[in-house]
Amino acid sequence: MPLYKQELSGLDAGLYLRKSRMEEGLDTDEVLAKHQKTLLNYAKENGIHIIETYPEVVSGESLYARPQMLRLLQDIEEGRYDCVLCMDLDRLSRGRMKDQGIILDAFKDSETLIVTPEKVYNLSDEIDEEYAELKTFMSRREYKIINKRLRRGLQQTIEDGYYVANAPYGYKKVNIDRKPTLEICESEAKFVRMMFQLYAQGYGCVSIARHINALGAHPHRAAEFNRSTISRILHSPVYVGKIVWNQKKHIKKGVKGNDKNVVIYQPKEKWTIVDGRHPPIVDQELFDQVQAILDKRYIPSKNDGTVKSPLVGLVKCANCGMNMQRLVMKGEPYLLCNKPGCCASTKFSLVEDRVLEYLTRTLAELTLFPADTLASHDTSVLETTLDTVQKELASTQRQKSRLYELLELGEYDIPTFRERMEVVRNKETVLERKATDTLRAIQDAKAADPAALAEKIRYVLENYATSDAAQRNALLHSVIQVIFYHKEKKTKPTAFYLDFILSPN
């Protein structure tokens, strides 16, 4: 049955904020702040009690790319709300048919109302359910048509020589006749020319990164330059006035059986390369000279879905937390941190041997002293840590809601709001990762079984020598969660330290 305003009074609600397709080009924080103000006024007029706000800042169509929606679904399944307030139904269920079904079923099964300024949806009512399904169907059809037109328009814009991506280092975005292109940012372009000149003179990417960082240069989306960022700049035809498109192919999670998003680098013959409308930073002769050197020196990373390193995804730098990388230098594979100046590198074979030595030693200890080898099953300290982290996460949610309120009241201008919001979001990301790691540690500690772990390690050691890189990586992942690597500079080749966290399950 339809609900009237007086029937909404006293209901507990979650407030979900998300941009519409028509607002995709607008600033996310400003749009969400405007929507929040409208919905809070509606809630006040109708006596709805807002318990928590869920501001969706990502633009992914997939349900699993929308963290706030996943939180909201969990909360409504637990019966936390009588209703959810949003600007329109398609803000909740826009996307793939499968995702729409999951969302609408969650609201129906939990008997949670969907309240919009236009209409109240009670999915337990047959008429409302049919209306919601029709509305989401039309929304999905509209999305496909719009997406097709956008792709066609994007391809034409690129072929006309306009630049649609984020501005690369050395340039800034401008519009000519309402079309996006680039103009040279001289304060950055001088460093780009320096990179090409130094490489042509025989310097390597690591040396160039150190030199550029020492001169005070900063990339657009990182704290400092490293080997990878220098290499990408040296390879990019954009610096000689070209537009390059279709370098990478993205395969979404769940497609073709993938359990995560996969990026595959396309061969050059599949690239789209056209003359751009922007001016070059380096001349063609210097660019060609650098490409010739790169072709002789560089061993390209082939991201074709196959594993090349047995330690991939296992070893992290103890200083910065970044994944360590395997890199071949002068014919010898090394393990190094991608952050310049962080820690010293080590020959890959030495690290791999040390890992196997550790597993051999651990197996012996588990066999002789099984009761003393693993930590006690007491998880009280970990549970206290998890409780503290969860309270801090709740605090960050309150901080975000308060920031929106201060923006609406005019206490903060837009730049200040964005700066404060960025700090809170960064803190939230760190806390979410810590909560996940702590919960996993609790589960592992409770399930710890020395005999089972010993059997797994024995299997790894017996089969390691006859396995290929991918199989070795899978074997190591079966018994090791993470390895933290540390080595001081100017020390002996074997003077590195590894800290292991095992997988007892």
Backbone torsions as a table, in degrees:
resi	resn	phi	psi	omega
1	MET	NA	147.3	179.3
2	PRO	-67.0	148.9	-179.2
3	LEU	-105.3	142.6	177.7
4	TYR	-105.4	167.8	-172.9
5	LYS	-56.1	-43.2	-176.6
6	GLN	-64.1	-23.2	179.3
7	GLU	-78.6	-13.7	177.1
8	LEU	-85.0	-18.5	-174.8
9	SER	-61.2	131.2	177.3
10	GLY	88.2	-1.3	179.6
11	LEU	-75.8	142.1	173.5
12	ASP	-86.8	134.5	-173.2
13	ALA	-137.2	150.7	165.1
14	GLY	-99.4	144.5	-177.9
15	LEU	-108.7	114.0	-177.9
16	TYR	-105.3	126.4	-177.4
17	LEU	-117.6	129.3	177.3
18	ARG	-158.1	141.8	179.9
19	LYS	-69.5	152.4	171.9
20	SER	-85.9	170.1	177.9
21	ARG	-62.8	-33.9	-178.9
22	MET	-68.8	-16.8	-176.8
23	GLU	-105.4	9.4	-174.1
24	GLU	-57.9	-32.2	-177.5
25	GLY	-84.7	-5.3	-176.9
26	LEU	-91.2	163.6	180.0
27	ASP	-65.0	126.5	-174.7
28	THR	-61.7	-47.3	-176.5
29	ASP	-62.6	-41.0	179.7
30	GLU	-66.0	-43.9	-179.6
31	VAL	-62.9	-46.5	-178.2
32	LEU	-66.0	-36.2	177.5
33	ALA	-63.8	-40.8	178.2
34	LYS	-64.4	-43.8	179.0
35	HIS	-64.7	-40.6	-179.1
36	GLN	-62.2	-40.6	179.1
37	LYS	-61.9	-44.6	179.5
38	THR	-61.5	-45.3	-176.3
39	LEU	-72.5	-34.4	176.7
40	LEU	-65.5	-38.7	176.4
41	ASN	-63.6	-42.2	178.3
42	TYR	-62.2	-43.7	179.9
43	ALA	-62.6	-40.4	-180.0
44	LYS	-64.8	-43.3	-179.4
45	GLU	-64.1	-30.6	-175.0
46	ASN	-105.6	5.7	176.5
47	GLY	70.8	25.8	179.0
48	ILE	-86.2	134.7	-178.7
49	HIS	-96.5	112.9	179.5
50	ILE	-83.2	119.3	-179.4
51	ILE	-89.2	-45.3	-177.4
52	GLU	-151.3	150.6	179.2
53	THR	-108.6	140.5	-179.2
54	TYR	-121.4	87.3	-179.2
55	PRO	-84.3	113.4	-179.1
56	GLU	-88.1	108.4	-176.7
57	VAL	-95.9	-13.1	178.3
58	VAL	-87.9	160.3	-175.3
59	SER	-113.8	14.6	-176.2
60	GLY	-66.9	142.0	177.6
61	GLU	-80.0	-27.7	-179.1
62	SER	-71.6	139.9	178.1
63	LEU	-57.1	-39.7	-174.8
64	TYR	-78.7	-2.3	172.9
65	ALA	-99.7	10.0	-178.1
66	ARG	-121.8	87.4	-174.1
67	PRO	-61.5	-35.8	-179.0
68	GLN	-69.1	-36.4	176.7
69	MET	-65.4	-39.0	177.6
70	LEU	-63.0	-40.1	176.4
71	ARG	-63.8	-44.1	-179.1
72	LEU	-62.2	-44.0	179.7
73	LEU	-61.4	-40.3	178.5
74	GLN	-63.2	-41.0	-178.5
75	ASP	-68.3	-39.4	-179.5
76	ILE	-73.3	-30.9	176.7
77	GLU	-67.1	-27.5	176.9
78	GLU	-84.2	1.6	177.4
79	GLY	75.8	27.1	-175.7
80	ARG	-74.3	-28.2	-173.7
81	TYR	-123.9	151.9	169.1
82	ASP	-84.5	-29.5	-178.3
83	CYS	-154.3	164.9	173.6
84	VAL	-123.3	130.7	-177.3
85	LEU	-102.2	128.1	178.4
86	CYS	-149.1	167.6	-176.1
87	MET	-69.8	-36.7	-178.1
88	ASP	-158.8	157.8	-177.2
89	LEU	-60.5	-38.3	-176.0
90	ASP	-72.7	-9.7	172.4
91	ARG	-69.3	-29.4	178.1
92	LEU	-81.7	-48.7	-165.7
93	SER	-111.3	11.8	178.6
94	ARG	-64.8	136.3	178.2
95	GLY	139.7	-151.0	-176.2
96	ARG	-73.1	155.3	-178.3
97	MET	-57.9	-42.0	-179.1
98	LYS	-61.1	-44.4	-179.3
99	ASP	-66.8	-40.2	178.3
100	GLN	-60.1	-40.9	179.2
101	GLY	-63.0	-41.5	179.2
102	ILE	-61.5	-44.8	-176.9
103	ILE	-67.1	-49.9	-178.2
104	LEU	-64.7	-37.6	177.6
105	ASP	-64.0	-37.4	179.3
106	ALA	-62.9	-42.1	178.6
107	PHE	-68.0	-40.9	-178.7
108	LYS	-67.0	-47.6	-176.7
109	ASP	-64.6	-34.0	-179.1
110	SER	-89.7	-2.8	-178.6
111	GLU	56.3	39.6	177.8
112	THR	-95.4	129.8	-179.5
113	LEU	-76.5	151.2	170.5
114	ILE	-109.1	116.2	-175.1
115	VAL	-111.2	123.3	174.0
116	THR	-124.8	159.4	176.9
117	PRO	-57.9	-23.0	-177.6
118	GLU	-88.0	-38.0	-172.6
119	LYS	-161.0	152.5	172.9
120	VAL	-104.5	127.0	-178.5
121	TYR	-106.4	121.4	172.4
122	ASN	-112.1	100.2	-172.5
123	LEU	-71.5	-6.7	172.2
124	SER	-77.2	-16.5	176.8
125	ASP	-89.2	128.9	-173.5
126	GLU	-60.4	-40.8	-178.8
127	ILE	-66.1	-45.5	178.5
128	ASP	-62.7	-38.5	-179.7
129	GLU	-64.2	-44.5	179.3
130	GLU	-65.4	-38.6	179.1
131	TYR	-64.5	-41.5	179.8
132	ALA	-65.2	-42.0	178.9
133	GLU	-64.0	-40.2	178.3
134	LEU	-65.1	-42.4	-178.8
135	LYS	-64.9	-40.8	179.2
136	THR	-70.4	-33.6	176.2
137	PHE	-62.8	-46.3	180.0
138	MET	-65.3	-36.5	178.7
139	SER	-65.0	-41.6	180.0
140	ARG	-67.1	-39.3	178.1
141	ARG	-64.5	-42.3	178.0
142	GLU	-61.7	-40.3	-179.9
143	TYR	-61.2	-43.8	-179.4
144	LYS	-62.6	-41.6	-179.9
145	ILE	-65.4	-46.3	-179.6
146	ILE	-62.8	-42.8	-177.9
147	ASN	-63.7	-39.4	178.6
148	LYS	-63.7	-43.5	178.9
149	ARG	-65.6	-39.7	179.8
150	LEU	-63.5	-43.5	179.7
151	ARG	-62.9	-41.3	179.0
152	ARG	-65.0	-43.2	178.5
153	GLY	-66.6	-37.4	179.0
154	LEU	-63.7	-45.7	-180.0
155	GLN	-61.6	-40.4	179.8
156	GLN	-67.1	-39.3	178.6
157	THR	-61.6	-42.2	179.3
158	ILE	-66.0	-44.9	-179.3
159	GLU	-64.4	-24.0	176.5
160	ASP	-82.2	-0.7	175.2
161	GLY	92.4	11.3	178.8
162	TYR	-90.1	156.9	-173.4
163	TYR	-110.8	115.5	-172.0
164	VAL	-103.4	-12.8	-177.6
165	ALA	-85.9	-178.4	174.3
166	ASN	-64.3	147.1	-178.7
167	ALA	-63.5	129.1	175.7
168	PRO	-73.1	164.2	179.4
169	TYR	-58.2	133.0	-178.2
170	GLY	103.4	-11.7	-179.3
171	TYR	-129.7	166.2	168.0
172	LYS	-135.5	150.5	-176.6
173	LYS	-76.7	137.7	172.6
174	VAL	-139.1	165.9	176.8
175	ASN	-115.7	132.9	174.0
176	ILE	-120.5	117.8	-175.3
177	ASP	54.2	40.9	178.2
178	ARG	65.7	18.4	175.8
179	LYS	-113.4	139.2	-175.0
180	PRO	-79.4	134.1	173.2
181	THR	-148.4	-167.4	-174.9
182	LEU	-123.9	150.0	167.1
183	GLU	-130.8	153.4	-174.5
184	ILE	-69.1	133.2	171.6
185	CYS	-102.0	100.4	-168.4
186	GLU	-62.2	-31.8	180.0
187	SER	-63.9	-25.0	176.6
188	GLU	-99.8	-34.2	-176.1
189	ALA	-60.7	-32.4	-179.8
190	LYS	-63.0	-33.2	177.9
191	PHE	-74.4	-34.0	177.1
192	VAL	-62.7	-46.3	178.3
193	ARG	-60.3	-38.7	-180.0
194	MET	-63.7	-40.1	178.8
195	MET	-59.8	-48.2	-179.7
196	PHE	-64.2	-41.7	-178.6
197	GLN	-66.2	-43.3	-180.0
198	LEU	-65.3	-40.8	179.7
199	TYR	-65.4	-38.8	178.1
200	ALA	-64.8	-25.4	179.5
201	GLN	-85.8	-2.8	174.8
202	GLY	109.9	-0.1	178.8
203	TYR	-75.7	149.3	177.6
204	GLY	-90.0	170.4	-176.9
205	CYS	-63.8	-38.3	179.9
206	VAL	-65.2	-44.6	179.3
207	SER	-63.2	-40.8	179.2
208	ILE	-64.9	-41.5	179.4
209	ALA	-60.4	-44.6	179.0
210	ARG	-61.7	-42.6	-177.9
211	HIS	-65.4	-46.2	-178.7
212	ILE	-65.7	-41.6	178.1
213	ASN	-62.2	-39.9	-180.0
214	ALA	-64.5	-26.3	179.3
215	LEU	-84.2	-1.3	175.4
216	GLY	93.8	11.7	179.3
217	ALA	-78.5	146.1	178.6
218	HIS	-134.4	130.0	175.7
219	PRO	-68.4	169.0	-175.1
220	HIS	-69.5	-37.6	-171.5
221	ARG	-127.4	32.8	177.0
222	ALA	-155.4	167.5	-178.4
223	ALA	-75.5	-32.9	-177.6
224	GLU	-157.3	166.1	178.1
225	PHE	-77.1	148.7	173.5
226	ASN	-137.8	-176.2	-177.6
227	ARG	-54.7	-43.9	-175.6
228	SER	-67.4	-43.7	-178.3
229	THR	-67.0	-38.2	177.0
230	ILE	-64.1	-43.4	-179.4
231	SER	-61.8	-41.9	179.7
232	ARG	-63.1	-40.5	178.8
233	ILE	-64.1	-44.9	-178.1
234	LEU	-65.0	-28.7	-179.6
235	HIS	-84.2	-16.2	-167.8
236	SER	-80.7	120.8	176.9
237	PRO	-69.8	-9.2	-179.7
238	VAL	-60.0	-26.7	-176.4
239	TYR	-78.3	-5.1	170.9
240	VAL	-114.7	24.5	173.0
241	GLY	85.2	18.9	-179.2
242	LYS	-102.8	157.3	171.0
243	ILE	-111.0	126.5	-179.6
244	VAL	-119.1	130.9	-179.1
245	TRP	-137.8	159.4	177.1
246	ASN	68.2	31.6	176.0
247	GLN	-73.6	-27.9	-176.1
248	LYS	-127.1	147.9	175.4
249	LYS	-115.0	127.1	-177.5
250	HIS	-103.5	126.7	176.1
251	ILE	-113.8	118.3	-174.4
252	LYS	-73.1	156.7	177.0
253	LYS	-57.3	134.5	179.2
254	GLY	93.0	-18.2	178.8
255	VAL	-84.5	135.2	180.0
256	LYS	57.1	29.1	176.0
257	GLY	80.1	8.6	-179.2
258	ASN	-74.0	137.9	177.1
259	ASP	-92.7	4.9	176.8
260	LYS	-157.9	167.7	176.3
261	ASN	-66.8	137.7	-178.1
262	VAL	-123.9	136.0	175.6
263	VAL	-114.0	124.0	179.3
264	ILE	-115.5	127.9	179.2
265	TYR	-82.0	125.7	-176.6
266	GLN	-79.2	149.7	172.5
267	PRO	-65.9	154.7	-173.4
268	LYS	-58.7	-30.4	-178.3
269	GLU	-66.7	-16.0	178.0
270	LYS	-96.1	-4.2	179.0
271	TRP	-71.0	153.0	169.1
272	THR	-101.5	113.7	-179.1
273	ILE	-123.2	119.4	179.4
274	VAL	-133.3	162.4	175.4
275	ASP	-71.4	125.3	179.0
276	GLY	-85.1	168.5	177.8
277	ARG	-92.6	0.1	-178.1
278	HIS	-93.5	155.7	180.0
279	PRO	-76.7	148.7	177.2
280	PRO	-76.7	153.4	174.9
281	ILE	-95.3	-36.7	177.6
282	VAL	-118.4	154.7	-179.4
283	ASP	-81.2	161.6	-174.7
284	GLN	-62.4	-36.0	-177.7
285	GLU	-63.6	-46.6	178.9
286	LEU	-65.3	-41.6	179.8
287	PHE	-60.5	-45.9	179.8
288	ASP	-64.0	-36.6	178.3
289	GLN	-63.2	-43.9	179.3
290	VAL	-65.7	-40.7	180.0
291	GLN	-63.1	-36.8	179.0
292	ALA	-64.2	-40.5	178.3
293	ILE	-67.9	-42.2	179.5
294	LEU	-60.2	-41.4	-179.6
295	ASP	-62.0	-32.6	-179.8
296	LYS	-79.3	-38.2	-174.0
297	ARG	-88.5	-41.9	-162.6
298	TYR	-80.6	134.3	171.8
299	ILE	-106.1	104.7	-172.7
300	PRO	-65.8	146.5	174.7
301	SER	-80.3	118.4	-177.5
302	LYS	-98.5	97.0	179.9
303	ASN	-84.3	73.3	-176.9
304	ASP	-104.3	15.2	177.9
305	GLY	90.1	-5.5	179.2
306	THR	-96.5	149.0	-178.9
307	VAL	-88.5	128.3	179.9
308	LYS	-102.0	-23.9	-175.9
309	SER	-118.8	130.4	177.5
310	PRO	-64.3	-19.6	-175.8
311	LEU	-102.8	7.7	-176.4
312	VAL	-61.6	133.3	179.4
313	GLY	78.9	2.1	-177.1
314	LEU	-108.0	-39.7	-170.5
315	VAL	-99.9	125.3	177.3
316	LYS	-118.4	148.9	175.7
317	CYS	-69.4	129.1	-179.5
318	ALA	-70.0	-20.3	-178.4
319	ASN	-82.1	-51.1	-172.9
320	CYS	-111.0	-12.4	179.0
321	GLY	84.3	-1.1	179.8
322	MET	-75.3	153.3	175.4
323	ASN	-66.4	134.7	175.2
324	MET	-74.2	148.3	-176.9
325	GLN	-117.9	146.4	173.8
326	ARG	-91.4	125.0	-178.7
327	LEU	-137.0	132.7	178.3
328	VAL	-87.1	121.2	178.3
329	MET	-126.1	120.4	-178.4
330	LYS	54.8	41.0	176.1
331	GLY	81.3	-1.5	-177.1
332	GLU	-116.9	124.8	177.7
333	PRO	-73.5	134.8	178.5
334	TYR	-123.8	157.7	172.2
335	LEU	-107.9	123.2	-176.3
336	LEU	-142.6	157.9	174.6
337	CYS	-86.6	136.5	-176.3
338	ASN	-75.1	-12.9	179.5
339	LYS	-85.2	121.2	-176.6
340	PRO	-58.8	134.5	174.7
341	GLY	73.0	11.4	-174.7
342	CYS	-78.6	-58.3	177.7
343	CYS	-150.7	162.6	-176.6
344	ALA	-75.9	150.6	178.9
345	SER	-85.6	166.6	179.8
346	THR	-142.4	147.9	174.8
347	LYS	-56.7	133.8	-175.4
348	PHE	-58.2	-40.1	-177.2
349	SER	-62.1	-34.6	179.5
350	LEU	-66.3	-41.0	179.6
351	VAL	-67.6	-43.9	-179.8
352	GLU	-61.7	-42.7	178.3
353	ASP	-62.4	-40.0	-179.5
354	ARG	-64.3	-37.1	178.0
355	VAL	-63.3	-45.3	-179.8
356	LEU	-66.8	-36.6	176.2
357	GLU	-61.8	-41.8	179.7
358	TYR	-62.7	-44.3	-179.8
359	LEU	-65.0	-38.6	177.8
360	THR	-62.5	-44.2	179.6
361	ARG	-66.3	-41.6	180.0
362	THR	-64.3	-39.5	178.3
363	LEU	-61.2	-42.3	179.0
364	ALA	-62.7	-41.7	-179.8
365	GLU	-66.9	-41.0	178.9
366	LEU	-64.0	-34.7	-178.9
367	THR	-72.3	-40.5	-176.4
368	LEU	-85.1	-40.5	-174.6
369	PHE	-132.0	64.3	-174.3
370	PRO	-60.2	-33.8	-175.7
371	ALA	-73.9	-26.5	-174.6
372	ASP	-99.2	-9.8	-171.5
373	THR	-75.6	-44.4	-178.6
374	LEU	-94.5	158.2	179.7
375	ALA	-65.3	157.4	177.4
376	SER	-60.5	156.5	178.9
377	HIS	-76.4	-4.4	177.9
378	ASP	-64.7	118.4	-177.2
379	THR	-112.8	18.2	-174.4
380	SER	-61.9	-39.6	179.8
381	VAL	-66.0	-44.3	178.7
382	LEU	-63.6	-39.3	-179.4
383	GLU	-68.0	-35.3	174.9
384	THR	-64.3	-41.8	177.5
385	THR	-61.4	-44.4	-179.7
386	LEU	-62.9	-41.3	179.1
387	ASP	-62.2	-41.4	178.6
388	THR	-63.8	-43.8	-180.0
389	VAL	-63.4	-42.0	-179.7
390	GLN	-64.7	-36.2	176.1
391	LYS	-66.5	-39.2	177.7
392	GLU	-66.0	-36.9	176.3
393	LEU	-63.6	-42.2	177.3
394	ALA	-62.2	-36.8	178.0
395	SER	-64.5	-38.9	179.1
396	THR	-66.6	-34.0	176.0
397	GLN	-63.3	-41.3	177.8
398	ARG	-65.9	-37.7	178.0
399	GLN	-62.5	-41.7	179.7
400	LYS	-64.0	-42.9	178.2
401	SER	-63.0	-39.6	179.6
402	ARG	-65.6	-37.2	178.2
403	LEU	-62.3	-41.3	177.0
404	TYR	-62.5	-40.7	179.6
405	GLU	-63.4	-43.2	-179.9
406	LEU	-65.5	-34.1	176.4
407	LEU	-66.0	-42.8	179.9
408	GLU	-64.7	-36.7	-179.2
409	LEU	-76.5	-8.5	-179.9
410	GLY	84.3	9.3	179.2
411	GLU	-70.9	-32.0	178.8
412	TYR	-114.6	141.2	167.6
413	ASP	-85.0	171.4	-174.5
414	ILE	-60.3	-46.4	179.6
415	PRO	-59.7	-41.4	179.6
416	THR	-65.8	-42.2	178.8
417	PHE	-58.5	-47.0	-179.0
418	ARG	-63.0	-41.6	-178.9
419	GLU	-63.1	-46.8	-179.6
420	ARG	-66.6	-39.3	-179.6
421	MET	-65.3	-38.2	179.1
422	GLU	-62.2	-40.6	178.7
423	VAL	-62.1	-45.7	-178.4
424	VAL	-65.3	-41.2	-179.4
425	ARG	-66.4	-39.5	177.0
426	ASN	-62.0	-42.5	178.1
427	LYS	-63.0	-41.0	179.7
428	GLU	-62.8	-40.9	179.6
429	THR	-61.8	-44.7	179.0
430	VAL	-62.4	-43.8	-178.7
431	LEU	-66.5	-39.8	179.1
432	GLU	-63.2	-40.7	178.3
433	ARG	-65.2	-40.9	-179.7
434	LYS	-66.0	-39.7	178.8
435	ALA	-63.5	-42.3	178.9
436	THR	-62.8	-45.7	-179.6
437	ASP	-64.1	-40.8	-178.8
438	THR	-67.1	-42.8	178.6
439	LEU	-62.0	-41.0	178.3
440	ARG	-64.1	-40.0	179.2
441	ALA	-64.0	-37.9	177.7
442	ILE	-63.7	-46.9	179.6
443	GLN	-61.6	-41.4	-179.6
444	ASP	-66.2	-41.2	-178.5
445	ALA	-64.4	-38.9	-179.6
446	LYS	-69.6	-30.8	-176.5
447	ALA	-96.0	5.9	-174.5
448	ALA	-59.4	128.7	-179.2
449	ASP	-137.4	100.5	-176.8
450	PRO	-55.5	-40.1	-177.7
451	ALA	-66.4	-41.8	-179.8
452	ALA	-66.8	-40.5	179.1
453	LEU	-64.9	-41.1	178.7
454	ALA	-60.2	-40.8	179.6
455	GLU	-65.0	-39.3	179.0
456	LYS	-65.4	-44.5	-179.7
457	ILE	-64.0	-40.3	178.3
458	ARG	-60.2	-41.5	179.2
459	TYR	-64.2	-41.4	178.8
460	VAL	-60.3	-49.2	-176.7
461	LEU	-66.5	-34.2	-179.1
462	GLU	-72.1	-28.8	-173.6
463	ASN	-107.7	-5.4	-172.9
464	TYR	-63.7	-46.8	-173.2
465	ALA	-63.2	-30.4	-176.3
466	THR	-96.3	7.2	-176.9
467	SER	-101.0	156.6	174.5
468	ASP	-85.4	-178.7	-173.7
469	ALA	-59.5	-44.3	-178.8
470	ALA	-65.0	-41.8	179.8
471	GLN	-67.9	-38.8	177.2
472	ARG	-62.9	-41.0	179.4
473	ASN	-62.5	-43.3	178.4
474	ALA	-63.9	-39.8	178.0
475	LEU	-61.7	-47.0	-178.8
476	LEU	-65.5	-39.2	178.6
477	HIS	-63.9	-24.7	-178.6
478	SER	-70.9	-19.8	-177.8
479	VAL	-124.0	-11.9	-177.0
480	ILE	-124.8	129.2	175.3
481	GLN	-80.9	-51.4	-177.0
482	VAL	-158.1	151.7	175.5
483	ILE	-125.3	126.7	177.3
484	PHE	-99.6	126.5	-174.4
485	TYR	-105.9	137.2	177.0
486	HIS	-144.1	134.4	175.4
487	LYS	-154.7	130.5	177.0
488	GLU	-78.3	154.7	177.6
489	LYS	-73.2	153.2	177.8
490	LYS	59.1	42.9	176.0
491	THR	-120.4	172.6	-178.2
492	LYS	-64.9	155.3	-178.0
493	PRO	-54.7	-33.2	-177.2
494	THR	-95.8	5.1	-175.6
495	ALA	-86.7	55.2	175.6
496	PHE	-120.9	159.5	-175.8
497	TYR	-125.1	139.5	177.9
498	LEU	-122.9	128.5	173.7
499	ASP	-109.5	126.8	-173.4
500	PHE	-107.0	140.6	166.3
501	ILE	-119.2	114.1	-176.1
502	LEU	-82.5	161.5	174.6
503	SER	-103.7	97.4	-174.9
504	PRO	-71.6	-17.6	-178.3
505	ASN	-74.6	NA	NA
